[in-house]
Amino acid sequence: MRLTRRLVIVFVVATVIATVADTILILTGHQDRPLVGADFVDYWPAFAVVSDFAIIYGAKWLGALLIQRDHQEEQEEQEQDGDE
């Protein structure tokens, strides 16, 4: 249950980061409309690839970190239950 909630948080944060990056590009005049899907690759191919890798590997790393933390918490709970 905790893992699911945390993964949802990770994906929400990744979406917010992508939205902020898109907004910055609009506000700085580099684009006149939000970029979606293939349009993003047409305008900024290198940035699209880098941002995709950052989001994918960032989410993967955060997910792995959260899974590891969940396992540690479960082990600590089991040790506490064993001590009692």
KAQUILIN-V426776 format. One record per residue. N is the residue number from 1. RES is the residue in three letters. PHI is phi as a letter, one per 20 degrees, with the letter a starting at -180 (none if undefined). D_FIRST is the distance of its C-alpha to the first C-alpha in Angstrom with 1 decimal. Layout:
<<N RES PHI D_FIRST> <N RES PHI D_FIRST>>
This chain:
<<1 MET none 0.0> <2 ARG f 3.8> <3 LEU f 5.4> <4 THR f 5.3> <5 ARG f 6.4> <6 ARG f 8.8> <7 LEU f 10.1> <8 VAL f 11.0> <9 ILE f 12.7> <10 VAL f 14.5> <11 PHE f 15.9> <12 VAL f 16.9> <13 VAL f 18.7> <14 ALA f 20.4> <15 THR f 21.6> <16 VAL f 22.9> <17 ILE f 24.8> <18 ALA f 26.3> <19 THR f 27.4> <20 VAL f 28.9> <21 ALA f 30.8> <22 ASP f 32.1> <23 THR f 33.2> <24 ILE f 35.0> <25 LEU f 36.9> <26 ILE f 37.9> <27 LEU f 39.1> <28 THR e 41.1> <29 GLY n 42.9> <30 HIS f 41.7> <31 GLN b 40.6> <32 ASP d 41.4> <33 ARG b 38.3> <34 PRO f 34.6> <35 LEU e 34.2> <36 VAL c 32.0> <37 GLY l 31.6> <38 ALA f 35.0> <39 ASP g 36.8> <40 PHE f 34.9> <41 VAL f 36.2> <42 ASP f 39.7> <43 TYR e 40.0> <44 TRP c 38.3> <45 PRO g 37.8> <46 ALA f 37.3> <47 PHE f 35.0> <48 ALA f 32.9> <49 VAL f 32.6> <50 VAL f 31.8> <51 SER f 29.2> <52 ASP f 27.5> <53 PHE f 27.5> <54 ALA f 26.3> <55 ILE f 23.3> <56 ILE f 22.5> <57 TYR f 22.9> <58 GLY f 21.5> <59 ALA f 18.2> <60 LYS f 18.4> <61 TRP f 19.3> <62 LEU f 16.6> <63 GLY f 14.0> <64 ALA f 15.7> <65 LEU f 15.9> <66 LEU f 12.2> <67 ILE f 11.6> <68 GLN f 14.6> <69 ARG f 13.5> <70 ASP f 10.2> <71 HIS f 12.8> <72 GLN f 15.2> <73 GLU f 13.1> <74 GLU f 12.5> <75 GLN f 16.2> <76 GLU f 17.3> <77 GLU f 15.6> <78 GLN f 17.3> <79 GLU f 20.5> <80 GLN f 20.4> <81 ASP f 20.0> <82 GLY f 22.8> <83 ASP f 25.0> <84 GLU e 24.9>>
